[in-house]
Amino acid sequence: TKQGNITITAGNITPKQTILAFSDKGNIKLNIPESLANAHLIARAQHGRIFSEFPITYTRTMKITPKAVAQLTKEVSGTIGKGGTHIKLEATHGNIKLVTA
């Protein structure tokens, strides 16, 4: 969307599916049942923050510095659970939330 929030409720997602959402001026909220929380995640909140109720395993190695830790709330690339569904979320001026449905 150009303006406005996006809420997605993923009821029955499979490893072959892809979830894509982009918002220029608005938040993105993705509701995932805990039993189906297996995904490859790429999320970016350029002028916002990323929040997740799910543990995320990061796919890159980095030196832990205050700047690196701050960056983790803005850009995430990793795996939830065992991986599977591809999720790409981007909010330019908004927050991204991954929550248990």
NORZI-V838453 format. One record per residue. N is the residue number from 1. RES is the residue in one letter. PSI is psi in degrees with one decimal (none if undefined). Layout:
n = <N;N>
res = <RES;RES>
psi = <PSI;PSI>
This chain:
n = <1;2;3;4;5;6;7;8;9;10;11;12;13;14;15;16;17;18;19;20;21;22;23;24;25;26;27;28;29;30;31;32;33;34;35;36;37;38;39;40;41;42;43;44;45;46;47;48;49;50;51;52;53;54;55;56;57;58;59;60;61;62;63;64;65;66;67;68;69;70;71;72;73;74;75;76;77;78;79;80;81;82;83;84;85;86;87;88;89;90;91;92;93;94;95;96;97;98;99;100;101>
res = <T;K;Q;G;N;I;T;I;T;A;G;N;I;T;P;K;Q;T;I;L;A;F;S;D;K;G;N;I;K;L;N;I;P;E;S;L;A;N;A;H;L;I;A;R;A;Q;H;G;R;I;F;S;E;F;P;I;T;Y;T;R;T;M;K;I;T;P;K;A;V;A;Q;L;T;K;E;V;S;G;T;I;G;K;G;G;T;H;I;K;L;E;A;T;H;G;N;I;K;L;V;T;A>
psi = <154.0;-46.3;139.1;158.4;155.0;128.8;125.2;130.4;113.2;101.7;-61.1;90.5;146.5;161.7;-22.9;-6.7;159.6;137.4;121.9;134.7;136.3;132.7;127.4;-49.6;81.7;167.1;156.6;127.9;123.9;116.2;120.7;130.0;136.2;-33.6;-17.4;14.1;71.9;112.4;159.0;124.2;133.6;119.7;142.3;127.3;91.4;-46.7;36.7;-156.2;158.9;130.3;138.9;132.2;-7.2;141.2;138.5;126.7;117.5;146.0;6.6;157.0;138.8;157.2;131.6;110.2;163.5;-38.0;-41.6;-41.2;-42.4;-36.7;-29.7;-20.9;-3.6;-25.7;123.8;134.2;113.1;-163.5;137.0;127.6;-129.7;3.5;172.7;-107.3;137.9;125.0;126.1;119.6;136.5;125.3;116.0;-50.0;66.4;175.0;159.4;129.5;130.0;117.3;158.8;128.7;none>
